[in-house]
Amino acid sequence: MTRPAPDVTRAAAPWSWALAGAALGLIAALLLFAPARWLAALLAWGSQGHLALEDARGTVWSGSAQWVLAGGRGSRDAVALPSRLAWTLRPDLRGMALSLHAPCCTPQPVTMRIHPTTQGLGVSVADTADSHWPAQLLAGLGTPWNTLQLEGRLQLSTRGLHLRWTPGQLQLQGSAQLLALDMASRLTTLRPMGSYRLTLEGGTPAATLRLETLAGGLRLAGTGEWQPSRLRFSGEATTAPEHAAVLANLLNLLGRREGARSIITLG
């Protein structure tokens, strides 16, 4: 009598399911416990070296690091926040919810939602009114900030701010306001030299910028547009005759001199 051949497929099936389960478990564990340094590497790559998370601890989903602004890849200019930056990242059906908190600068966490769009990525920022940042942080971005060596307080507020990235383009809706208060620079002995307000109003096809002086001996004013692929700005810096001597070096750096004025042009 001929014996039936063993059912190899049936015998192998339990092992196949076990291997598949183990692989899925490994993938889930990698995603769940992905180290924070992975997020740091992604941010450095995406910002071309201008933003860095040093000494990253925790996971991609919940961690902290020293947030550093730098002049880009290969730059020696870098300035860190006075305190560590902590984050939580939570995926949901609409994308991901991100919360950021730095004891030095954000009395309340800054929250935003990141979600894919048909052609790119969208970021919706919850309204904020009381985040404060040291102006010294800007020196990390390199020229001309490393020469200006600004001191003072930067106060950022947003309302209905939404950013949409598509390949090579950035579109903004809503508004943001940056107050630069009691500003000083190593290029002048006038301390403070002034306080200023920069207002960004989103729109289509371009967002608008407006710079104005609130107080001080150095007067700044100008307008511009943040178009989908570039920034255009034109303005001027002026001062009263009694401050002309102590502000001369700063006026020369800010733009093209026309008598007592310095013409500022970007883009």
Backbone hydrogen bonds, N-H to C=O, Kabsch-Sander energy under -0.5 kcal/mol:
donor,donor_aa,acceptor,acceptor_aa,energy
8,V,6,P,-1.4
11,A,7,D,-2.1
12,A,8,V,-2.4
13,A,9,T,-1.4
16,S,12,A,-2.1
17,W,13,A,-2.4
18,A,14,P,-2.2
19,L,15,W,-2.6
20,A,16,S,-2.5
21,G,17,W,-2.6
22,A,18,A,-2.5
23,A,19,L,-2.4
24,L,20,A,-2.4
25,G,21,G,-2.5
26,L,22,A,-2.3
27,I,23,A,-2.4
28,A,24,L,-2.7
29,A,25,G,-2.4
30,L,26,L,-2.4
31,L,27,I,-2.3
32,L,28,A,-2.8
33,F,29,A,-2.8
34,A,31,L,-0.7
36,A,58,G,-1.9
38,W,35,P,-1.7
39,L,35,P,-0.7
40,A,36,A,-1.9
41,A,37,R,-2.2
42,L,38,W,-2.1
43,L,39,L,-2.4
44,A,40,A,-2.3
45,W,41,A,-2.0
46,G,42,L,-2.7
47,S,43,L,-2.2
48,Q,45,W,-1.0
49,G,44,A,-2.4
50,H,47,S,-1.3
52,A,68,V,-2.0
54,E,52,A,-0.6
54,E,66,Q,-2.7
56,A,53,L,-0.5
57,R,64,S,-3.0
59,T,62,S,-2.5
60,V,34,A,-2.7
63,G,87,W,-1.8
64,S,57,R,-1.8
65,A,85,L,-2.0
66,Q,54,E,-3.1
67,W,65,A,-0.7
68,V,52,A,-2.6
69,L,79,V,-2.7
70,A,50,H,-2.4
71,G,77,D,-1.6
72,G,49,G,-0.9
73,R,48,Q,-1.2
75,S,72,G,-2.1
78,A,76,R,-0.5
79,V,69,L,-2.3
81,L,67,W,-2.3
85,L,65,A,-3.4
86,A,84,R,-0.5
86,A,101,H,-3.0
87,W,63,G,-2.6
88,T,99,S,-1.7
89,L,61,W,-2.8
90,R,97,A,-2.5
92,D,95,G,-2.7
95,G,92,D,-1.3
96,M,114,I,-2.7
97,A,90,R,-2.9
98,L,96,M,-0.5
98,L,112,M,-3.1
99,S,88,T,-2.3
100,L,110,V,-2.7
101,H,86,A,-2.4
105,C,102,A,-1.6
106,T,102,A,-2.8
110,V,100,L,-2.7
111,T,109,P,-0.6
112,M,98,L,-2.4
113,R,124,S,-2.6
114,I,96,M,-3.1
115,H,122,G,-2.5
117,T,120,G,-2.1
121,L,165,W,-2.3
122,G,115,H,-3.1
123,V,163,L,-2.9
124,S,113,R,-2.6
125,V,123,V,-0.5
125,V,161,L,-2.6
126,A,111,T,-2.5
128,T,158,T,-0.9
131,S,156,L,-1.2
132,H,105,C,-2.7
133,W,154,L,-3.2
135,A,152,G,-2.0
137,L,134,P,-1.6
138,L,135,A,-1.8
139,A,136,Q,-1.3
140,G,137,L,-1.5
141,L,138,L,-2.0
142,G,139,A,-1.4
145,W,142,G,-0.9
146,N,142,G,-1.8
147,T,144,P,-1.0
148,L,144,P,-2.2
149,Q,145,W,-2.4
151,E,184,A,-2.4
153,R,181,L,-2.1
154,L,133,W,-2.8
155,Q,153,R,-0.5
155,Q,179,L,-2.7
156,L,131,S,-2.2
156,L,154,L,-0.5
157,S,177,Q,-2.2
158,T,128,T,-2.0
159,R,175,S,-2.7
162,H,173,Q,-2.5
163,L,123,V,-3.0
164,R,171,Q,-2.5
165,W,121,L,-3.5
166,T,169,Q,-1.9
169,Q,166,T,-2.9
170,L,228,P,-2.8
171,Q,164,R,-2.4
173,Q,162,H,-2.4
175,S,159,R,-2.4
176,A,200,L,-2.2
177,Q,157,S,-2.9
178,L,198,L,-2.9
179,L,155,Q,-2.7
179,L,177,Q,-0.5
180,A,178,L,-0.5
180,A,196,Y,-2.6
181,L,153,R,-3.0
181,L,179,L,-0.7
183,M,194,G,-2.7
184,A,151,E,-2.2
186,R,148,L,-1.4
187,L,148,L,-0.5
188,T,185,S,-1.4
191,R,189,T,-0.8
193,M,183,M,-3.2
194,G,183,M,-0.9
195,S,215,A,-2.8
196,Y,180,A,-2.7
197,R,212,E,-2.6
198,L,178,L,-2.7
199,T,210,R,-2.6
200,L,176,A,-3.2
201,E,199,T,-0.5
201,E,208,T,-2.5
202,G,174,G,-3.9
202,G,200,L,-0.5
203,G,172,L,-1.2
207,A,226,W,-2.1
208,T,201,E,-2.7
209,L,224,G,-2.6
210,R,199,T,-1.8
211,L,222,G,-2.9
212,E,197,R,-2.2
214,L,195,S,-3.0
215,A,195,S,-1.5
218,L,193,M,-2.6
219,R,217,G,-0.7
219,R,238,T,-3.2
220,L,218,L,-0.5
221,A,236,E,-1.8
222,G,211,L,-1.8
223,T,234,S,-2.1
224,G,209,L,-1.9
225,E,232,R,-2.5
226,W,207,A,-3.2
227,Q,225,E,-0.9
227,Q,230,R,-1.9
230,R,227,Q,-0.6
232,R,225,E,-3.0
233,F,266,L,-2.5
234,S,223,T,-2.6
235,G,264,I,-2.6
236,E,221,A,-2.6
237,A,262,S,-2.2
238,T,219,R,-2.5
240,A,217,G,-0.7
243,H,240,A,-2.1
244,A,240,A,-0.5
244,A,241,P,-1.0
247,L,243,H,-1.4
248,A,245,A,-0.8
251,L,247,L,-2.5
252,N,248,A,-2.1
253,L,249,N,-1.5
254,L,250,L,-2.1
255,G,251,L,-1.1
256,R,263,I,-2.2
258,E,261,R,-2.8
261,R,258,E,-1.8
262,S,237,A,-2.0
263,I,256,R,-3.4
264,I,235,G,-2.5
264,I,262,S,-0.5
265,T,263,I,-0.5
266,L,233,F,-3.0
